[in-house]
Amino acid sequence: MDTPLSTIAVVGLGTMGSGIADVLARAGREVIGIDISENAAAKAVAALESSTARAVDRGRITEEERQDVLARFRTFSDLQAAADADLVIEVVPESYETKQEVFRALDGIVRPDTILATGTNALSVTRLAADSAHPERVLGLHFFTPVQAMKLVEVVSSVLTSPIAVDAVTTLAQQLGKEPVAVGDRPGFVADGLLFGYLNQAAAMYEAKYASREDIDAAMRLGCGLPMGPLALLDLIGIDTARTVLEAMYSASHDRLHAPAPILKQLSEAGLTGRKSGRGFYTYEGPGSAEVVRDALTPQAAAAGGEGREVRSVGVAGSGTMASGIAEVFAKAGYDVVLAARSQEKADTAKARIAKSLARSVDKGRMTAEARDETLARIAAAGSLDAFAEVDLAVEAVAEDLGIKQELFARLDKICKPGAVLATTTSSLPVVACARATSRPQDVIGMHFFNPAPAMKLVEIVRTVLTGDDVHATVRTVTEKIRKHPVDCGDRAGFIVNALLFPYLNNAIKMVQEHYATLDDIDAAMKLGGGYPMGPFELLDVVGLDVSLAIEQVLHREFRDPGLAPAPLLEHLVAAGCLGRKTGRGFREYARR
């Protein structure tokens, strides 16, 4: 195994296998592509020809270099072609029987020192290795699609794997320009182990008719900065593949969050496996197409008309960052805003914060000085809620404490004029509990902005069983007028974003708690393998560990699922006062300001 991995066989030339072959050939390796389907082999060659032609057009390689790359890739239909390979990477379908058949055949073909790598993202590497004549040379090498773009490679060792083999493929991954992460053998490894639980919960949320597929996907893209929504991603991965991964994860963890949502089985068995079949959660132009087309579930354009109430003035209650951000958003959109705090001094401080934010926008060329002055002139700072007497919409953004919010809504009920809409920005508390604190629960609704409010496009509109149709229509219209994207959801813990985000964060903590992977490896895996803007531990420290724990506790109380119980490590850190960046220490330590 001391020889360099210069000749590499790739068994299985689907999307993943073709991508791996492309990357290897461009990196100067001799690549032997093997697939029983001549059509698949031809497609792999055509894909390499196309990608290298684009590289020439963009000036990244010369035509001579392109021809060298193409000459290094040869395709065959028989495993015997792998006889001289230093490394064999199999990426055949996710089935123990299929993969074991490949490994047994390779045992009689390749040299004893040839490394055998499985590209599985769900099956046990140990089980595959145990059936091999040389289990010490078997490991996992999990690339992510599209292989050419995604930097992460998970290097998976079983208890049988030789460190020499691990070192050899780790060096190869680095030479390919990838970032290898070493992980142990358990279903899903790091990235998919976290990703598929989240995808499964999104599928279950959709199946329960809690929110539309479009709203679930928009919420996670706009609320978390993800490159794709979960249901669109399931269609891309393949719903049958996702089901296989989840079955493997559940068999190992017995965590109900990993038990495949029934809709995944229904779609799989109906042949509605996603993009590859032309239909999954969405309908596509044709099999293999990425172009979504309208179907019976596509939302109709909102009907024109004035079914909602007229809103000209808005009251924002609170003096923190969220309150001032929301007030800024409404004022920018042309609404007259009353910003009320517990004292005139606090209200003036909040307005000064808005002035600084607007000044930064002027400095960056995003707005004119005149627009800044007009926006500030629309905001009146007040030291009492009594200033809300004539507003058409009152939005509270005070502390996330149900008692405090109920007391505030009881006051708004007495102060605000009849017909005024009363909205809470709570991220986790029951909106109906706020509504019941008033004599007009039909006028109360949730309007969950995301921080920082001026920048984040998402608003979750949370309707209770008592909310009036006209109030819902009013808030949707207002949300669009302030240039935000509204998504509708019901009044249950976490709404869409937090109900999907925080179990994922909690599972990441459990991985560290169980010593499966390090903070850095997990953060790197999710950024490089999932396209997340921040790793889970970076995000937890930004959000605040106390805030995260509170949301986890709310989710656990509401859904009673053992898998949602907060990780003990999170509870211990909060008890120790390690709350994240705001205290200088959370999962990581930060320089004090």
Disulfide bonds with the S-S distance in Angstrom:
none
